[in-house]
Amino acid sequence: MKYLVGISRIFVGILFIISGFVKLNDPLGFSYKLQEYFGTDVLNLPFLEPYALGIAVIVVVFEVVLGIFLLIGYKPKFTVWSLLLMIIFFTFLTFYSAYFDKVKDCGCFGDAMPMTPWQSFTKDIVLLVFILILFLGVKHIKPIFSKLGVTIVALAGFLASLSFAYYVLMHLPLIDFRAYKIGDNLQENMMLAPDAKRAIIDYEWTYTINGEEKTLTDRGQGPAEYDEIIGVETREIQAADLPKIQDFSIESEDEDLTSYFLEKDKLLMIVAYDLKSAEKDGMAKLKSLSDEALKKGYTVIGMTTSDEATKQNIKSVYNLDFEFYLCDEKVLKTIVRSNPGVVILNKGTVMQKKHWNDIEDLKL
């Protein structure tokens, strides 16, 4: 049991730290995932949606801290009980999502390692086994430092996690795992790779021929001869690969201008998924930025989901000399974790990306 606890302690501790850090690197992204879980079509807890960011920060900081506590042996009973309760909750959540097909990506490892709910549920079951070993053998979890030493490390880990969360919220994720990161080309990410897998689907036909009911399974051709097709059921054998970017577009009220703008060699995109909730301090910085960019030959556009009246009002309030175009809200939230945020592209390649707090650091 002592050796099993030792192995479980290292495995669970490291996994919790890695999983927590990936989400701690992008707490805003994790809060969007929590909003999806809180929605009426999943857990039906819409009253929690306004508090998603606060809950996200608490959860991911706690996840990292528990991993640290476990590795250094700080308050073993509290740590193991917390791990057990957390994994039971997440196991239920991933099973619910998977069984009822509610959420396609669980968000356990953020954008670094997308996982389906069934994959995440399997991962949680494995973790549950290791945590049960820790629970049964908690007496074997000993501090690796003195009492004062583990207390200092535990406090330092908590403060460092909280400080890191604050930093990335005030700027941008330190590591960008999304398909809009600096150096990525949007046109390329919107295309399928040459070796992309196609969907494989089995069709099970039920039909009659000469008064006798029969079944046939094939890949969609159907029975060569029949009197009547009673029904057909499909089963996906292999899912098709999808492009890294699927829903990105730049649209006016009348047309799709995506290709037109992505061919520009100096394009400055100001992204504000919701102009009504955009940070006022950030919006106030956009006038001088856009004016300077226009003088230096940039094409400047805004990207939002807001309606025409709101767009015109914002342009008037802040005296902006560029047009806002439409794009899907989820896509805009993915492009830049800031409202507003700024992205500079050269023929579709992301050259720079900044939080509104760091607009002054843009190099035009």
N, C-alpha and C positions, 0 to 999 in steps of 0.2 A: 504493500500500500504506500509506503514511504516513497518508493521510486515512481509509482504511478502518479502520486500527487506532485512530485517534482517535475515530471514530464508535462502533466496537465497544467501546472502552474506556469511554466514557460510558454507553452502553446497558447493558452487562453490569454495570458497577459500580453504577449506580443500581438496576437490577432486583434485584441480590443484596442491596443494603442494604434495599430495601423488603420483599422477601420474607423476609429474615432478621429485620427489625424486627417484622413482623406476628407471626411465631412467637416472637420474643423477648418480645413483649408478653404472651404466654400460653404459656410453656414447658411448663406442666403439661398444657395441652391437646395440645401437640405430642407430649408423652411418651405420652399415651393413644393417639395415632395410631401411634406407633412400636410400642407394645404390640400393636396390631392387625396391623402388618406382621410382628412377630416371632412371632405366633401359629402354631399347628401347621397351620392351614388356609391360610397364606400362605407365609412363608419357612421355617416349621418351625424356628424358633430360640428356643424357649421359655426357654432358660437366660439369654437376654438381657433378658427382661421385667423382672426386678427392678432392672436398671440403666438402664431406659428414660429416667428423668428426668435422670440424669447425662449420658447420651448426647445427649438432646435439648438440654440447655444447651450442651454442647460444640459440637454441630453448628450451632446457630443463632448462637452467638457467633462461631464461625469463619466462617459465611456473611456476617455483617455486616462482620467485620474484613476479609475478602477483598475485599468491595466497596470498603471504604475504602482498602485497600492499592492496589487497581487505579487508583482515581481519583487518588491522590496520587503514584503511581509508586514505591511502596516495595517493594524486592526483587522486581522484575518477573518474573524466572525462577521463583522460588518461588511467587509469586502465580498466574502463568499455569498452571504445572504443577498447583497445587492446584485451581484452577478446572476444569481439564480432567478431572482424576481425579474430582472431585466430580460434574460434570455427566454423565460416563460412567456413574457409579454410579446417579445419580438417573434417567437415561434408561432404564437396564436395569430399575430398580425400577418405574417407571411403566408401561413396556411389559409387564412381567410381570403387574402388577396389572390392566392393561387387557385383555390378551389372554386371561388366565385368569379374568377377572371376579372378582377377589379382594377388592379394596377399592373402595368406591363413590366416596369422596372422598379425593384424594391427600394433602390437608393442606398443599400447597405454600404457600398464602397464608392458612392457618388458616381461621377463620370469616369473615374479611373478604371473601374471594372464593372460595367453594367451587368446585372444579374436578373434573370427572370425570378418571379416569386417562388416557383418550384425549386430552382437552384438555391435560392436563399433559404427556403424552408429546410432543404437537405443540409445546408451549412449550419443552420440553427440547431437541428437535431444532433449533429455531430458535436457542436459546442455544448449542448445540453448534457450529453454523456460525460464530457470532460469536466464540466462544472459540477455534476453530481459526484464525480470522483473527489473533487476538491471539497465538496460539502461533507462527504462521509469521512474524509481524511483531513479535516481542517486542523486537527492538532499537530499535523506534520508541517504546517506552514509556519516557518520561523523567520523572524526579521533577519535581514542580511547585514544590518548595521546596528549600532546601539539605539536605545529608545529615542534619544535626542536626534541621532543621525537620520533615522527613518522619518521622524516628524519633520525635520528640515527638508528632506527630499520630497516628502509628500506635499508640503506647503509650497515648495518651489515648483513642483509639477503642476499644481492647481493654478498658481499665479501665472506661470508661463502659458498654460493652455488658455486661460481667460484673456491674457494680453494678446496672444496670437489671434484669437477670435476677433477681438476689437480691431486689431491692425487690418485684417483682411476685409472687415466690414467697412472700414474707413478708406480703404484703397481698393484692391482687387485681389482675388486668390493668388497666392504666391506661385502656385503651380497650376497651369491651365490645362485641363484634360479634354476640353471641348473641341469641336470641329471648327471653331472660329478663333483659335489661338494664333498668336503672332507667328508668321511664317507659313500658315496654311493658306491655300488657294481655294476660294469658295466654289469656283466653277468645277475644279477637280473633285472637291468633296461632295458636289451635287451629282456626280456621275458614278455609275457602278464600275467596279474593277473588272478588267477583262476576264478574270477567272472567277467571277462571282457565281455562287451557287444559285440554281433555279429551284423554285418550289417543286416538290414531288408530292402529288396528291393521289390517293387511292379512291376510286369511285366504286361503290357497291350498288349494283343495279338489282332491283327486284322487278321481275316481269313474268308474263305468261306467254306460253307458246303451246299451241295445240291443247289448250285448256289446262295445262300443267304449270304451276308456279315454280320459278327458278330464280337463282341469284347468280350474278357474275361480278367479279372484281377485276377492274382494269384501270388504266390511267386516263379514262375519259372517253374512249371510243363508243362504249355502249354495246349491247348485243346486236349481232348482225341480223338476226331474224327474231321477230317477236309479234305477239298479237296485241299486247298492251303493256306499257311501262307503268308499273304500280308506284314505284318511287325510286329515289337514288339518295344515298348517303355518302358523304365525303369524309376522308380522314387524312390529315396532313402527316406525311412521312418525314419530309424534310422542309424546313422553312427556307424561304428565299432570302438571300443576302439583300440588304438595303443600303442605299447610299448613306454616307455619314451625315449629310444634310438633305432633308426631305421637303421641308416646308418653307424655306427661305424665299422671299419675293420682295420686290420693291414695286408697289402699285399706286397709281393715281386712282381717282374715281372712275376713270375711263379705260385705262390700259395697264398692261404689265410692262414695266420698264426695267426689269431685272438685268437682262443682257446689256441693255444700253448703258446703265450706270456701272456695271462690273467691267466694262471695257475702258473706263476712264483711268488714266494713269495717275491722277491726283484727286482722289475722292475722299472727302471728310464726311463721315456719317455721324450725326448726333442722334443717339438712341435714347428715347424716353417712352417706354411702353405705355405709360399713363401720364399724360401731361397734367392732369388735375392733381395727382399725388406726387409729382416730380418735386425734388428738393428745390426750394426757392433760391437758396444760395448758389446752387449749381446752375439753375436757369439764368441767373443774373450774370454768370460768367460767359454765357454763350454769345452775347453781342460782340464783345471785343475779339473773341476767338474767331467767330465766323467772318468778321470784317477783315481781320489779318489774313485769314486763309484765302478769302476771295481776292485780296490784293496780290497774293503770291501765286495766283493761278489755279487754285483748287476749285473743284466743284463741291459745293456744300449742300447737303440735304439732311432733312430730319426724318426719323423713322419712329412711328408710333401706331397705336391702335385707336387713338382718340378720334372723336367725330369732327366734322368739318368746322362746326361752330367753335369748338374748343381750340382747334388749331389756329383759327383766325384770331381768337381772343388772345392766345399766348403770343402770337406774332405781334399783335398790337401792344400788349403790356410790356414786352421786352424789346420792342422795336427790332425784330429779327428780319433779315433780308434773304431768307431762304425758305423753300417749300418743305412741308412735311408730307411724307408718303406713308402708305399703309403696309403693315406686315403683321403676321400672327403674333399675339402677345407672348406665347410660350417661347417662340423663336427669339424675340427681342430680349426676353429675360435670360436666354441662353447665351446670346452674343456677348453681352457685357453685364456684369452684376452691379449695375449702378443705374440710378434713374434721376438725372440723365447720365449717360456715359458717352465717350467719344472713341470712334474707330477710324483709322486712316488706312485706305486701301490703295494699292497700285495694280491696276488691271486685275482686280479680284483677290490679290494677295494681301493678307493683313500685315501691315507694317508697324503700326502702333495701336495701343489700346489703353485708355486711361479712365479712371474714376473721375467724377467731377471735382473731387478734392485735389486731383493732380493735373488739372487742365494746364496749369502753368508749365508743367514739365514736357508738354508736347513740343516736338521739334518740327517746325514747318519748313 
